[in-house]
Amino acid sequence: MQNAQFQIRRDKARELMLQKGMRAMLISLPANRYYLSGFELHDPQPNESSGYLALFEDGEDVLFTDSRYFEAARRLWKEKNIYIYRAMGAAPGEIGQVIGGKVKSGKVGFESRLMSVAFHADFRQGLDLTDADGLVEELRIIKDAHEIELMRRSAQLNHLLMEHVPSLLQPGRTEAQVAWEIEQFFRNHGASGNAFDPIVAVGPNAALPHAIPGLSPVLDECPVLIDVGARLNDYNSDQTRSFWVGERPAPCFSSALEQVKAAQQRGIDAIRPGARCSDVYLAAWEYLAECGVAQYFTHGLGHGVGLETHEAPSLSPRSDQVLRAGMIVTVEPGLYYPQWGGVRWEYMVLVTENGCEIL
């Protein structure tokens, strides 16, 4: 993506920042940092950061990082607007001093979701801080044409993987072995990695919506739930399919699969600009209630996906958020039975001007 596109995004974020009475804003969430600058989508580990981005009302934004990332930063950013802090522990105080030097008075926004209490204590000195959580996400929730094309490619790779999965489900292979082969498939087809750790769940393990692949082997005549995603060109896919290994699917599996697919279609049919997220959820839930199985549907209907696997909006019964064209959500009803397993079926769906499109 051209640097000009990142500048356009920063200018839009700056406009929102100024509307909220902020003269500057510190970006600490990795996905937001990347969205606005193109710099480092992920941090190395939970107790480290690749850097921070500060937006200022005058447009002279500053990218903060350490010496390990200097060359990477120079490829994207004017060198005069790169600040290299001395050490990770010194970063909060130094960042606060730089921002305070430019903003003598007025509100400074910050994202609190990943900011530790210790960081905040050093960063806040001399600053009039205010909550800026969700401001950048307000922009990210609507995908532009370029993002939609990248998401489409990521989804296509996941479809290709799902066509390959039956060949991996050989009796005797463990969940962990299948998960590893899925990761290899994604990487061999251009992905930089998994969108999230693959879920491969055999038999009763499929009753765990977020099962961790272990040593349980695939059996002849058994259900297997696969929930996987690829990260391709920095954008994530997310799809779930439920398979029966063998020639004689159990009636309970076949019935649950039919109900889940029908409920999913009810949800998809409800997706359009102006629809409330909770109403989309209810369209699927009410069908399962009619079937007498709604109590086995134990999670939301879906979530936004993009630079992060789980992002806004949420298709939950508690969300009054209204869908808009350009949003991309998953639709993934599931039914879970501890006695024998579970079934989930998932599509990624783009909200269009006139309705929706399955990616």
Secondary structure, DSSP 8 states (H G I E B T S, - for coil): --HHHHHHHHHHHHHHHHHTTEEEEEE--HHHHHHHH---SS-SSTT--S-EEEEETTS--EEEE-GGGHHHHHTTS-GGGEEE-S-GGGHHHHHHHHHHHH-SSSEEEE--TT--HHHHHHHTTT-EEEE-TTHHHHHHTS--HHHHHHHHHHHHHHHHHHHHHHHH--TT-BHHHHHHHHHHHHHHTT-SEESS--EEEEGGGGGSTT----S-B--SSEEEEEEE-EEETTEE--EEEEEEESS---HHHHHHHHHHHHHHHHHHHT-STT-BHHHHHHHHHHHHHHTT-GGG--S-SEEE-SSSSSEEEEESTT---B--TT-EEEE--EEEETTTEEEE--EEEEE-SSSEEE-
